[in-house]
Amino acid sequence: MKFERATLSRLLLSSVLCGLALPALAGITGPYGTGLNRTVNPAGTSTPTTASVTGSVDPVSGYLSVSGTLKRTWVTLTGGLVASNNLLTVSSSTLTMTGTVRRYVLMRPNVVLRNAPVLLMLHANGITPETMASLTEVADYAATQGFWAVLPAATGNVWKDDPRTSGTDDVNFISALITQLVSQGADPARIYVAGYSNGGFMATRLACAASDRIAAFGIVAATTRVGVTNTCGTPVSRPKAWFLGTADTIVPIAGALDLRSADAALAFWNSRQGCAGVIATSVPNRAANDRTTVQLARYTGCLSGSGGAVENRAYVITGGGHAWPGGLVSVTGVISQDIKATGLIWNFVRGYRR
């Protein structure tokens, strides 16, 4: 039996997200998709390659174009399967914090560059770093763009994103993880954070509590907690890109309980960062059958802690659910395929240094 790559990936990831048993991978053989072969590797391994494959990210849609063929692999780690390719080495590592062992997944190009940039990706509530890596399809971007994708695990798979109701364990963990990655060769000036849902809210907490360590942020299916806006202090102004679905029933765009509305969250950050103007455009509707459209607001002239000006962005997905745009699986609702959040986040953050 043959499957298209996206179909197989969705089946695997849906099983993970729904807590169901995965299909027997050994029983699925042969290619899925033109020129893509499925391989399952043991933990911490990758398939060596001598082929040189480069890629470019479309600045409007975030879609990735590659110059050759990437061999698709699934690496088995503690938290499940990770979608990878033959240009990456994938491993599970640990960091001990005050007697507690914290885990993270490291996806690094086989050709290791000195002072490599890092994209920290914070998972949603209840899913693992492995699932986060797979549903965002970050592997191909990391392999062709030369950055390390690092996916830390929250304790109990839930980030402590509210400073009013939780301690600083997760802030300290991320800060210590950055220090460890820098000691392994990462560029301390190019550390970026992207988060989905609970991970997105954690990213906004880090924008207050660790702005001296992180150069830019991507925030998906999240706004900002009241507890963050009420305790933020005076962080360094860092650029942020938001992705918000109008049909998100988990994080309503109008706000709920202690979650700021999208308008209030953007107003808070844009005011705090001294953004001077806004440019609104529509993103081309490249996937008409997904029933979504995307509007982009660029908040320009924002002050930067390192000098010069930065900008904040908001991609508002009309009809979009509680999903990672362009991802393989949503928690609930429609996934827009007009854009790829992974590519747009990387294309946005990589121009900034702290």
C-alpha atoms as a printed R data frame, in Angstrom:
    type eleno elety resid chain resno       x      y      z
1   ATOM     1    CA   MET     A     1   0.000  0.000  0.000
2   ATOM     2    CA   LYS     A     2   1.303  3.470 -0.854
3   ATOM     3    CA   PHE     A     3   0.642  6.719  0.973
4   ATOM     4    CA   GLU     A     4   1.351 10.302  0.033
5   ATOM     5    CA   ARG     A     5   3.857 11.808  2.469
6   ATOM     6    CA   ALA     A     6   1.380 14.291  3.996
7   ATOM     7    CA   THR     A     7  -1.284 11.594  4.442
8   ATOM     8    CA   LEU     A     8   1.082  9.241  6.247
9   ATOM     9    CA   SER     A     9   2.406 12.049  8.428
10  ATOM    10    CA   ARG     A    10  -1.113 13.096  9.405
11  ATOM    11    CA   LEU     A    11  -2.044  9.528 10.329
12  ATOM    12    CA   LEU     A    12   1.017  9.171 12.537
13  ATOM    13    CA   LEU     A    13   0.639 12.544 14.205
14  ATOM    14    CA   SER     A    14  -3.111 12.227 14.701
15  ATOM    15    CA   SER     A    15  -2.430  8.975 16.529
16  ATOM    16    CA   VAL     A    16   0.086 10.720 18.776
17  ATOM    17    CA   LEU     A    17  -2.135 13.706 19.518
18  ATOM    18    CA   CYS     A    18  -5.192 11.565 20.223
19  ATOM    19    CA   GLY     A    19  -3.252  9.163 22.448
20  ATOM    20    CA   LEU     A    20  -3.887  6.199 20.146
21  ATOM    21    CA   ALA     A    21  -1.461  3.443 19.302
22  ATOM    22    CA   LEU     A    22   0.724  4.208 16.331
23  ATOM    23    CA   PRO     A    23   0.435  1.965 13.276
24  ATOM    24    CA   ALA     A    24   3.077 -0.699 12.955
25  ATOM    25    CA   LEU     A    25   5.721  1.169 11.015
26  ATOM    26    CA   ALA     A    26   7.499 -1.993 10.059
27  ATOM    27    CA   GLY     A    27   4.438 -2.982  8.098
28  ATOM    28    CA   ILE     A    28   4.484  0.160  5.961
29  ATOM    29    CA   THR     A    29   7.019 -0.214  3.216
30  ATOM    30    CA   GLY     A    30   7.955  1.513  0.012
31  ATOM    31    CA   PRO     A    31   7.988  5.160 -0.976
32  ATOM    32    CA   TYR     A    32   5.458  7.792  0.028
33  ATOM    33    CA   GLY     A    33   5.591 10.796 -2.227
34  ATOM    34    CA   THR     A    34   7.868 11.212 -5.235
35  ATOM    35    CA   GLY     A    35  11.496 10.581 -4.351
36  ATOM    36    CA   LEU     A    36  10.849 10.334 -0.592
37  ATOM    37    CA   ASN     A    37  11.620  7.076  1.211
38  ATOM    38    CA   ARG     A    38  10.536  6.360  4.759
39  ATOM    39    CA   THR     A    39  13.132  5.071  7.202
40  ATOM    40    CA   VAL     A    40  12.899  4.546 10.954
41  ATOM    41    CA   ASN     A    41  16.198  5.163 12.757
42  ATOM    42    CA   PRO     A    42  17.142  4.401 16.366
43  ATOM    43    CA   ALA     A    43  17.490  7.259 18.791
44  ATOM    44    CA   GLY     A    44  20.203  9.807 18.177
45  ATOM    45    CA   THR     A    45  21.047  8.693 14.686
46  ATOM    46    CA   SER     A    46  20.631 10.062 11.210
47  ATOM    47    CA   THR     A    47  21.275  8.864  7.700
48  ATOM    48    CA   PRO     A    48  24.597 10.308  6.423
49  ATOM    49    CA   THR     A    49  24.592 11.954  3.063
50  ATOM    50    CA   THR     A    50  27.104 13.399  0.652
51  ATOM    51    CA   ALA     A    51  24.499 15.210 -1.424
52  ATOM    52    CA   SER     A    52  24.314 18.963 -1.033
53  ATOM    53    CA   VAL     A    53  20.726 20.181 -0.686
54  ATOM    54    CA   THR     A    54  19.999 23.872 -0.229
55  ATOM    55    CA   GLY     A    55  16.695 25.601  0.354
56  ATOM    56    CA   SER     A    56  15.022 28.989  0.125
57  ATOM    57    CA   VAL     A    57  12.070 30.250  2.157
58  ATOM    58    CA   ASP     A    58   9.365 32.232  0.390
59  ATOM    59    CA   PRO     A    59   9.142 35.488  2.378
60  ATOM    60    CA   VAL     A    60   5.386 35.832  1.750
61  ATOM    61    CA   SER     A    61   4.121 32.293  2.372
62  ATOM    62    CA   GLY     A    62   6.937 30.658  4.340
63  ATOM    63    CA   TYR     A    63   6.970 27.650  2.021
64  ATOM    64    CA   LEU     A    64  10.355 25.990  1.525
65  ATOM    65    CA   SER     A    65  11.844 25.166 -1.873
66  ATOM    66    CA   VAL     A    66  14.789 22.761 -1.976
67  ATOM    67    CA   SER     A    67  17.421 22.204 -4.619
68  ATOM    68    CA   GLY     A    68  17.433 18.417 -4.367
69  ATOM    69    CA   THR     A    69  15.833 15.494 -2.556
70  ATOM    70    CA   LEU     A    70  15.654 15.083  1.196
71  ATOM    71    CA   LYS     A    71  15.327 11.504  2.410
72  ATOM    72    CA   ARG     A    72  12.555 11.409  4.987
73  ATOM    73    CA   THR     A    73  13.318  9.572  8.246
74  ATOM    74    CA   TRP     A    74  11.514  8.911 11.533
75  ATOM    75    CA   VAL     A    75  13.801  8.892 14.579
76  ATOM    76    CA   THR     A    76  12.674  7.084 17.740
77  ATOM    77    CA   LEU     A    77  13.225  9.086 20.942
78  ATOM    78    CA   THR     A    78  11.908  9.032 24.509
79  ATOM    79    CA   GLY     A    79   8.802 11.021 23.657
80  ATOM    80    CA   GLY     A    80   7.956  9.167 20.453
81  ATOM    81    CA   LEU     A    81   8.802  9.516 16.785
82  ATOM    82    CA   VAL     A    82  10.433 12.589 15.260
83  ATOM    83    CA   ALA     A    83  10.035 13.432 11.577
84  ATOM    84    CA   SER     A    84  13.529 14.184 10.287
85  ATOM    85    CA   ASN     A    85  15.705 13.826  7.183
86  ATOM    86    CA   ASN     A    86  19.119 12.618  6.128
87  ATOM    87    CA   LEU     A    87  20.804 16.007  6.644
88  ATOM    88    CA   LEU     A    88  20.076 16.153 10.382
89  ATOM    89    CA   THR     A    89  21.317 14.477 13.525
90  ATOM    90    CA   VAL     A    90  18.533 14.141 16.081
91  ATOM    91    CA   SER     A    91  19.136 13.378 19.745
92  ATOM    92    CA   SER     A    92  17.505 13.611 23.152
93  ATOM    93    CA   SER     A    93  19.559 15.374 25.823
94  ATOM    94    CA   THR     A    94  19.092 16.381 29.449
95  ATOM    95    CA   LEU     A    95  19.890 19.251 31.757
96  ATOM    96    CA   THR     A    96  19.711 19.005 35.553
97  ATOM    97    CA   MET     A    97  18.112 21.953 37.339
98  ATOM    98    CA   THR     A    98  18.141 22.021 41.176
99  ATOM    99    CA   GLY     A    99  18.053 18.245 41.252
100 ATOM   100    CA   THR     A   100  15.395 17.905 38.537
101 ATOM   101    CA   VAL     A   101  16.336 16.366 35.205
102 ATOM   102    CA   ARG     A   102  14.892 18.334 32.287
103 ATOM   103    CA   ARG     A   103  14.857 16.971 28.746
104 ATOM   104    CA   TYR     A   104  15.135 18.512 25.294
105 ATOM   105    CA   VAL     A   105  15.360 17.354 21.691
106 ATOM   106    CA   LEU     A   106  18.231 18.686 19.586
107 ATOM   107    CA   MET     A   107  17.975 18.665 15.785
108 ATOM   108    CA   ARG     A   108  21.282 19.764 14.293
109 ATOM   109    CA   PRO     A   109  22.588 19.767 10.705
110 ATOM   110    CA   ASN     A   110  25.164 17.063 10.076
111 ATOM   111    CA   VAL     A   111  27.543 19.744  8.830
112 ATOM   112    CA   VAL     A   112  27.995 21.660 12.076
113 ATOM   113    CA   LEU     A   113  28.656 25.374 11.680
114 ATOM   114    CA   ARG     A   114  30.377 27.468 14.317
115 ATOM   115    CA   ASN     A   115  28.174 30.065 16.016
116 ATOM   116    CA   ALA     A   116  24.991 28.501 14.639
117 ATOM   117    CA   PRO     A   117  21.646 30.223 15.258
118 ATOM   118    CA   VAL     A   118  19.103 28.400 17.432
119 ATOM   119    CA   LEU     A   119  15.306 28.221 17.176
120 ATOM   120    CA   LEU     A   120  13.846 27.061 20.492
121 ATOM   121    CA   MET     A   121  10.369 25.604 19.890
122 ATOM   122    CA   LEU     A   122   7.995 25.333 22.852
123 ATOM   123    CA   HIS     A   123   5.294 22.700 22.528
124 ATOM   124    CA   ALA     A   124   1.590 22.999 23.256
125 ATOM   125    CA   ASN     A   125  -0.034 21.717 26.448
126 ATOM   126    CA   GLY     A   126  -0.085 17.920 26.564
127 ATOM   127    CA   ILE     A   127   2.119 17.129 23.568
128 ATOM   128    CA   THR     A   128   5.777 16.179 23.451
129 ATOM   129    CA   PRO     A   129   8.736 17.937 21.831
130 ATOM   130    CA   GLU     A   130   8.832 15.068 19.342
131 ATOM   131    CA   THR     A   131   5.261 15.712 18.246
132 ATOM   132    CA   MET     A   132   5.943 19.451 18.085
133 ATOM   133    CA   ALA     A   133   8.913 18.866 15.788
134 ATOM   134    CA   SER     A   134   6.877 16.649 13.506
135 ATOM   135    CA   LEU     A   135   3.705 18.699 13.203
136 ATOM   136    CA   THR     A   136   5.683 21.894 12.439
137 ATOM   137    CA   GLU     A   137   7.908 20.132  9.869
138 ATOM   138    CA   VAL     A   138  10.870 22.034 11.283
139 ATOM   139    CA   ALA     A   139  13.406 19.397 10.173
140 ATOM   140    CA   ASP     A   140  13.590 20.488  6.533
141 ATOM   141    CA   TYR     A   141  14.009 24.123  7.506
142 ATOM   142    CA   ALA     A   142  16.769 23.357 10.028
143 ATOM   143    CA   ALA     A   143  18.599 21.143  7.524
144 ATOM   144    CA   THR     A   144  18.576 23.624  4.656
145 ATOM   145    CA   GLN     A   145  18.781 26.903  6.593
146 ATOM   146    CA   GLY     A   146  21.597 25.855  8.902
147 ATOM   147    CA   PHE     A   147  20.037 26.442 12.330
148 ATOM   148    CA   TRP     A   148  19.625 24.190 15.347
149 ATOM   149    CA   ALA     A   149  16.031 23.341 16.218
150 ATOM   150    CA   VAL     A   150  15.854 22.759 19.962
151 ATOM   151    CA   LEU     A   151  12.644 21.493 21.536
152 ATOM   152    CA   PRO     A   152  12.596 21.487 25.347
153 ATOM   153    CA   ALA     A   153  10.073 19.475 27.349
154 ATOM   154    CA   ALA     A   154   7.896 21.065 30.005
155 ATOM   155    CA   THR     A   155   7.405 19.220 33.268
156 ATOM   156    CA   GLY     A   156   4.240 17.184 32.841
157 ATOM   157    CA   ASN     A   157   4.041 18.600 29.295
158 ATOM   158    CA   VAL     A   158   2.634 21.905 30.631
159 ATOM   159    CA   TRP     A   159   4.593 25.172 30.635
160 ATOM   160    CA   LYS     A   160   4.331 27.445 33.687
161 ATOM   161    CA   ASP     A   161   3.396 30.488 31.637
162 ATOM   162    CA   ASP     A   162   1.707 32.664 34.287
163 ATOM   163    CA   PRO     A   163   4.010 34.512 36.731
164 ATOM   164    CA   ARG     A   164   1.124 35.098 39.146
165 ATOM   165    CA   THR     A   165   0.366 31.405 39.688
166 ATOM   166    CA   SER     A   166   3.642 29.579 39.060
167 ATOM   167    CA   GLY     A   167   7.284 29.859 39.988
168 ATOM   168    CA   THR     A   168  10.282 30.616 37.809
169 ATOM   169    CA   ASP     A   169  11.370 27.014 37.161
170 ATOM   170    CA   ASP     A   170  10.641 27.133 33.429
171 ATOM   171    CA   VAL     A   171  12.208 30.577 32.974
172 ATOM   172    CA   ASN     A   172  15.328 29.332 34.749
173 ATOM   173    CA   PHE     A   173  15.309 26.145 32.667
174 ATOM   174    CA   ILE     A   174  15.188 28.002 29.363
175 ATOM   175    CA   SER     A   175  17.912 30.384 30.509
176 ATOM   176    CA   ALA     A   176  20.146 27.496 31.600
177 ATOM   177    CA   LEU     A   177  19.416 25.651 28.345
178 ATOM   178    CA   ILE     A   178  20.536 28.699 26.354
179 ATOM   179    CA   THR     A   179  23.762 28.767 28.362
180 ATOM   180    CA   GLN     A   180  24.357 25.068 27.656
181 ATOM   181    CA   LEU     A   181  23.671 25.463 23.926
182 ATOM   182    CA   VAL     A   182  26.088 28.393 23.710
183 ATOM   183    CA   SER     A   183  28.753 26.248 25.378
184 ATOM   184    CA   GLN     A   184  28.144 23.673 22.613
185 ATOM   185    CA   GLY     A   185  28.732 26.191 19.825
186 ATOM   186    CA   ALA     A   186  25.498 28.159 19.402
187 ATOM   187    CA   ASP     A   187  25.609 31.889 18.705
188 ATOM   188    CA   PRO     A   188  24.506 33.751 21.868
189 ATOM   189    CA   ALA     A   189  23.344 36.684 19.744
190 ATOM   190    CA   ARG     A   190  21.005 34.550 17.611
191 ATOM   191    CA   ILE     A   191  18.810 32.641 20.032
192 ATOM   192    CA   TYR     A   192  15.145 32.716 18.986
193 ATOM   193    CA   VAL     A   193  11.974 31.302 20.571
194 ATOM   194    CA   ALA     A   194   8.771 30.090 18.904
195 ATOM   195    CA   GLY     A   195   5.830 28.666 20.837
196 ATOM   196    CA   TYR     A   196   2.487 27.022 20.102
197 ATOM   197    CA   SER     A   197  -0.550 27.522 22.382
198 ATOM   198    CA   ASN     A   198   0.714 26.983 25.965
199 ATOM   199    CA   GLY     A   199   4.211 27.258 24.468
200 ATOM   200    CA   GLY     A   200   3.217 30.539 22.827
201 ATOM   201    CA   PHE     A   201   2.065 31.937 26.154
202 ATOM   202    CA   MET     A   202   5.369 30.782 27.653
203 ATOM   203    CA   ALA     A   203   7.165 32.641 24.861
204 ATOM   204    CA   THR     A   204   5.426 35.883 25.883
205 ATOM   205    CA   ARG     A   205   6.483 35.282 29.489
206 ATOM   206    CA   LEU     A   206  10.068 34.871 28.277
207 ATOM   207    CA   ALA     A   207   9.711 38.115 26.294
208 ATOM   208    CA   CYS     A   208   9.412 39.779 29.701
209 ATOM   209    CA   ALA     A   209  11.639 37.594 31.865
210 ATOM   210    CA   ALA     A   210  14.442 36.615 29.467
211 ATOM   211    CA   SER     A   211  14.531 39.377 26.866
212 ATOM   212    CA   ASP     A   212  18.244 39.819 27.538
213 ATOM   213    CA   ARG     A   213  18.910 36.289 26.216
214 ATOM   214    CA   ILE     A   214  16.489 36.006 23.258
215 ATOM   215    CA   ALA     A   215  16.680 38.027 20.021
216 ATOM   216    CA   ALA     A   216  13.156 37.519 18.569
217 ATOM   217    CA   PHE     A   217   9.924 35.565 19.047
218 ATOM   218    CA   GLY     A   218   7.249 33.672 17.109
219 ATOM   219    CA   ILE     A   219   3.906 33.166 18.866
220 ATOM   220    CA   VAL     A   220   1.257 30.805 17.466
221 ATOM   221    CA   ALA     A   221  -2.323 30.330 18.748
222 ATOM   222    CA   ALA     A   222  -1.621 32.411 21.850
223 ATOM   223    CA   THR     A   223  -2.054 35.993 23.021
224 ATOM   224    CA   THR     A   224  -0.670 37.079 26.420
225 ATOM   225    CA   ARG     A   225  -1.800 36.323 29.946
226 ATOM   226    CA   VAL     A   226  -3.032 39.111 32.211
227 ATOM   227    CA   GLY     A   227  -0.430 37.941 34.737
228 ATOM   228    CA   VAL     A   228   2.334 38.638 32.215
229 ATOM   229    CA   THR     A   229   1.138 42.120 31.251
230 ATOM   230    CA   ASN     A   230   0.662 43.046 34.920
231 ATOM   231    CA   THR     A   231   4.163 41.970 35.991
232 ATOM   232    CA   CYS     A   232   6.266 42.535 32.881
233 ATOM   233    CA   GLY     A   233   8.484 45.352 34.116
234 ATOM   234    CA   THR     A   234  10.751 46.912 31.494
235 ATOM   235    CA   PRO     A   235  12.047 44.170 29.180
236 ATOM   236    CA   VAL     A   236  14.317 44.756 26.202
237 ATOM   237    CA   SER     A   237  12.223 45.440 23.094
238 ATOM   238    CA   ARG     A   238  12.366 42.366 20.864
239 ATOM   239    CA   PRO     A   239  10.563 41.722 17.549
240 ATOM   240    CA   LYS     A   240   7.575 39.367 17.630
241 ATOM   241    CA   ALA     A   241   5.522 37.598 14.971
242 ATOM   242    CA   TRP     A   242   2.010 36.426 15.941
243 ATOM   243    CA   PHE     A   243  -0.250 33.873 14.236
244 ATOM   244    CA   LEU     A   244  -3.889 34.062 15.345
245 ATOM   245    CA   GLY     A   245  -6.956 32.171 14.104
246 ATOM   246    CA   THR     A   246 -10.328 33.894 14.149
247 ATOM   247    CA   ALA     A   247 -12.081 30.540 14.667
248 ATOM   248    CA   ASP     A   248  -9.811 29.417 17.510
249 ATOM   249    CA   THR     A   249 -12.096 28.040 20.226
250 ATOM   250    CA   ILE     A   250  -9.261 27.262 22.676
251 ATOM   251    CA   VAL     A   251  -7.690 30.730 22.662
252 ATOM   252    CA   PRO     A   252 -10.483 33.011 21.421
253 ATOM   253    CA   ILE     A   253  -9.231 36.005 19.481
254 ATOM   254    CA   ALA     A   254 -11.603 38.156 21.589
255 ATOM   255    CA   GLY     A   255  -9.970 36.949 24.818
256 ATOM   256    CA   ALA     A   256 -11.256 34.846 27.717
257 ATOM   257    CA   LEU     A   257 -10.776 34.700 31.487
258 ATOM   258    CA   ASP     A   258  -7.142 35.698 32.114
259 ATOM   259    CA   LEU     A   259  -6.182 35.660 28.438
260 ATOM   260    CA   ARG     A   260  -5.850 39.048 26.788
261 ATOM   261    CA   SER     A   261  -7.681 39.500 23.500
262 ATOM   262    CA   ALA     A   262  -5.500 39.608 20.394
263 ATOM   263    CA   ASP     A   263  -6.129 43.360 20.071
264 ATOM   264    CA   ALA     A   264  -5.242 43.995 23.715
265 ATOM   265    CA   ALA     A   265  -2.113 41.840 23.575
266 ATOM   266    CA   LEU     A   266  -0.866 43.528 20.405
267 ATOM   267    CA   ALA     A   267  -1.682 46.968 21.822
268 ATOM   268    CA   PHE     A   268   0.252 46.142 24.995
269 ATOM   269    CA   TRP     A   269   3.390 45.025 23.191
270 ATOM   270    CA   ASN     A   270   3.278 47.642 20.442
271 ATOM   271    CA   SER     A   271   2.856 50.411 23.019
272 ATOM   272    CA   ARG     A   272   5.580 48.981 25.256
273 ATOM   273    CA   GLN     A   273   7.912 48.773 22.263
274 ATOM   274    CA   GLY     A   274   7.067 52.210 20.892
275 ATOM   275    CA   CYS     A   275   5.862 50.994 17.487
276 ATOM   276    CA   ALA     A   276   5.070 54.004 15.341
277 ATOM   277    CA   GLY     A   277   3.027 52.755 12.374
278 ATOM   278    CA   VAL     A   278   1.162 49.855 10.799
279 ATOM   279    CA   ILE     A   279   1.045 48.453  7.267
280 ATOM   280    CA   ALA     A   280  -1.804 46.051  6.433
281 ATOM   281    CA   THR     A   281  -1.798 43.633  3.486
282 ATOM   282    CA   SER     A   282  -3.563 40.458  2.365
283 ATOM   283    CA   VAL     A   283  -1.514 37.298  1.864
284 ATOM   284    CA   PRO     A   284  -2.189 35.420 -1.411
285 ATOM   285    CA   ASN     A   285  -4.805 32.700 -0.971
286 ATOM   286    CA   ARG     A   286  -2.741 29.817 -2.328
287 ATOM   287    CA   ALA     A   287  -4.959 27.063 -0.845
288 ATOM   288    CA   ALA     A   288  -8.517 28.104 -1.645
289 ATOM   289    CA   ASN     A   289 -10.011 24.785 -0.516
290 ATOM   290    CA   ASP     A   290  -8.905 25.206  3.123
291 ATOM   291    CA   ARG     A   291 -11.555 27.927  3.646
292 ATOM   292    CA   THR     A   292  -9.105 30.357  5.221
293 ATOM   293    CA   THR     A   293  -7.590 33.695  4.254
294 ATOM   294    CA   VAL     A   294  -4.681 35.502  5.867
295 ATOM   295    CA   GLN     A   295  -4.164 39.179  6.613
296 ATOM   296    CA   LEU     A   296  -0.792 40.551  7.695
297 ATOM   297    CA   ALA     A   297  -0.316 43.632  9.880
298 ATOM   298    CA   ARG     A   298   3.241 44.943 10.165
299 ATOM   299    CA   TYR     A   299   3.801 47.220 13.157
300 ATOM   300    CA   THR     A   300   6.821 49.272 12.178
301 ATOM   301    CA   GLY     A   301   9.337 51.570 13.815
302 ATOM   302    CA   CYS     A   302   9.386 49.656 17.101
303 ATOM   303    CA   LEU     A   303  12.331 50.545 19.302
304 ATOM   304    CA   SER     A   304  15.106 48.025 19.742
305 ATOM   305    CA   GLY     A   305  17.207 47.421 22.812
306 ATOM   306    CA   SER     A   306  20.255 46.912 20.604
307 ATOM   307    CA   GLY     A   307  19.722 50.119 18.602
308 ATOM   308    CA   GLY     A   308  17.838 50.777 15.394
309 ATOM   309    CA   ALA     A   309  14.246 49.828 14.687
310 ATOM   310    CA   VAL     A   310  12.466 46.478 14.625
311 ATOM   311    CA   GLU     A   311   8.922 45.489 13.764
312 ATOM   312    CA   ASN     A   312   6.185 43.298 15.160
313 ATOM   313    CA   ARG     A   313   3.884 41.306 12.891
314 ATOM   314    CA   ALA     A   314   0.448 39.742 13.208
315 ATOM   315    CA   TYR     A   315  -0.819 37.125 10.769
316 ATOM   316    CA   VAL     A   316  -4.581 36.883 11.333
317 ATOM   317    CA   ILE     A   317  -6.015 33.703  9.794
318 ATOM   318    CA   THR     A   318  -9.699 34.199  9.041
319 ATOM   319    CA   GLY     A   319 -11.353 30.816  9.586
320 ATOM   320    CA   GLY     A   320  -8.224 29.372 11.183
321 ATOM   321    CA   GLY     A   321  -8.505 27.147 14.249
322 ATOM   322    CA   HIS     A   322  -6.219 26.364 17.176
323 ATOM   323    CA   ALA     A   323  -3.548 25.267 14.753
324 ATOM   324    CA   TRP     A   324   0.001 25.785 13.576
325 ATOM   325    CA   PRO     A   325  -0.522 27.307 10.088
326 ATOM   326    CA   GLY     A   326   0.853 24.988  7.438
327 ATOM   327    CA   GLY     A   327   1.297 22.251 10.048
328 ATOM   328    CA   LEU     A   328   0.231 18.643  9.756
329 ATOM   329    CA   VAL     A   329  -2.208 18.410 12.680
330 ATOM   330    CA   SER     A   330  -4.242 20.939 14.684
331 ATOM   331    CA   VAL     A   331  -5.487 20.634 18.248
332 ATOM   332    CA   THR     A   332  -8.879 21.693 16.933
333 ATOM   333    CA   GLY     A   333 -10.213 23.571 13.919
334 ATOM   334    CA   VAL     A   334  -8.972 24.301 10.417
335 ATOM   335    CA   ILE     A   335  -5.260 24.442  9.540
336 ATOM   336    CA   SER     A   336  -4.555 27.157  6.991
337 ATOM   337    CA   GLN     A   337  -2.285 26.013  4.187
338 ATOM   338    CA   ASP     A   338  -1.938 29.512  2.715
339 ATOM   339    CA   ILE     A   339   1.169 29.999  4.852
340 ATOM   340    CA   LYS     A   340   3.772 27.954  6.683
341 ATOM   341    CA   ALA     A   341   4.274 29.377 10.167
342 ATOM   342    CA   THR     A   342   7.598 27.561 10.575
343 ATOM   343    CA   GLY     A   343   9.069 29.193  7.473
344 ATOM   344    CA   LEU     A   344   7.620 32.635  8.197
345 ATOM   345    CA   ILE     A   345   8.883 32.581 11.782
346 ATOM   346    CA   TRP     A   346  12.382 31.578 10.716
347 ATOM   347    CA   ASN     A   347  12.452 34.106  7.873
348 ATOM   348    CA   PHE     A   348  11.329 36.807 10.324
349 ATOM   349    CA   VAL     A   349  13.585 36.103 13.309
350 ATOM   350    CA   ARG     A   350  16.792 35.320 11.459
351 ATOM   351    CA   GLY     A   351  17.343 38.974 10.552
352 ATOM   352    CA   TYR     A   352  17.697 39.973 14.207
353 ATOM   353    CA   ARG     A   353  20.492 39.768 16.748
354 ATOM   354    CA   ARG     A   354  20.359 40.740 20.384
